[in-house]
Amino acid sequence: MDKKLGRESGDSEKLITYIVDRAGHDLRYAIDSSKLQKELGWKPSLQFEEGLEKTVDWYLDNSEWLNNVTSGEYQKYYLKQYKETR
């Protein structure tokens, strides 16, 4: 990802902060798709790494959208659209 983001190799990894987690805490984030597969015949269309790369590409290709969301600019739209009338 560093190459894709124009960073020096290893720069992204330096941003990771490892912490001690509560025992069993990570289980709540594990995805078990067996019920989806069994009952609906669903199968993932991408491997995790490919999906991650496509996600990063989307954000890089849509930087204006990302800037509006992270700046809070989008909230002006909602205030205008849903302004209370009294």
C-alpha positions as CSV (number, residue, x, y, z in Angstrom):
1,M,0.0,0.0,0.0
2,D,2.9,2.4,0.6
3,K,3.8,2.4,-3.1
4,K,0.1,3.0,-4.0
5,L,-0.1,5.9,-1.5
6,G,3.3,7.4,-2.7
7,R,5.0,6.7,0.7
8,E,8.3,5.2,1.5
9,S,8.3,1.5,2.1
10,G,7.3,0.8,5.7
11,D,5.8,4.2,6.4
12,S,2.2,2.8,6.7
13,E,3.3,0.1,9.1
14,K,4.7,2.8,11.4
15,L,1.2,4.2,11.8
16,I,0.0,1.0,13.4
17,T,-0.3,1.0,17.2
18,Y,-0.5,-2.5,18.7
19,I,-2.4,-2.8,22.0
20,V,-3.1,-5.6,24.4
21,D,-6.7,-6.8,23.7
22,R,-9.1,-8.3,26.1
23,A,-9.2,-12.1,26.0
24,G,-11.6,-13.3,23.4
25,H,-12.4,-9.7,22.3
26,D,-11.3,-10.3,18.7
27,L,-14.0,-13.0,18.3
28,R,-16.7,-10.3,18.1
29,Y,-15.0,-9.0,14.9
30,A,-14.6,-12.4,13.2
31,I,-17.0,-12.9,10.4
32,D,-18.7,-16.3,10.1
33,S,-20.4,-16.5,6.7
34,S,-21.3,-20.1,6.9
35,K,-25.0,-19.4,7.4
36,L,-25.0,-17.2,4.3
37,Q,-23.2,-19.8,2.3
38,K,-25.4,-22.7,3.5
39,E,-28.8,-21.0,3.4
40,L,-28.4,-18.6,0.5
41,G,-25.5,-20.1,-1.5
42,W,-23.5,-16.9,-1.1
43,K,-19.8,-16.9,-1.7
44,P,-17.3,-14.1,-1.4
45,S,-16.4,-12.6,-4.8
46,L,-13.0,-11.3,-3.7
47,Q,-10.1,-12.4,-1.4
48,F,-9.5,-10.0,1.4
49,E,-6.3,-8.5,-0.1
50,E,-7.9,-7.8,-3.4
51,G,-10.9,-6.2,-1.7
52,L,-8.6,-4.1,0.4
53,E,-6.7,-2.9,-2.6
54,K,-10.0,-2.1,-4.5
55,T,-11.2,-0.2,-1.5
56,V,-8.0,1.9,-1.3
57,D,-8.2,2.6,-5.0
58,W,-11.8,3.8,-4.7
59,Y,-10.9,6.2,-2.0
60,L,-7.9,7.5,-4.0
61,D,-10.1,7.9,-7.0
62,N,-12.8,9.8,-5.0
63,S,-10.7,12.2,-2.9
64,E,-13.2,15.0,-3.4
65,W,-16.0,12.9,-1.8
66,L,-13.6,11.8,1.0
67,N,-12.6,15.4,1.7
68,N,-16.2,16.5,1.9
69,V,-17.1,13.7,4.4
70,T,-14.0,14.0,6.6
71,S,-14.3,17.8,6.7
72,G,-17.9,17.7,7.8
73,E,-18.9,19.7,4.7
74,Y,-21.6,17.2,3.9
75,Q,-23.5,18.2,7.1
76,K,-24.4,21.5,5.4
77,Y,-26.4,19.6,2.8
78,Y,-28.4,17.8,5.5
79,L,-29.0,21.0,7.5
80,K,-30.3,22.7,4.3
81,Q,-32.4,19.7,3.2
82,Y,-33.9,18.9,6.7
83,K,-34.1,22.4,8.1
84,E,-36.8,22.6,10.7
85,T,-39.8,24.8,9.8
86,R,-41.6,26.3,12.7
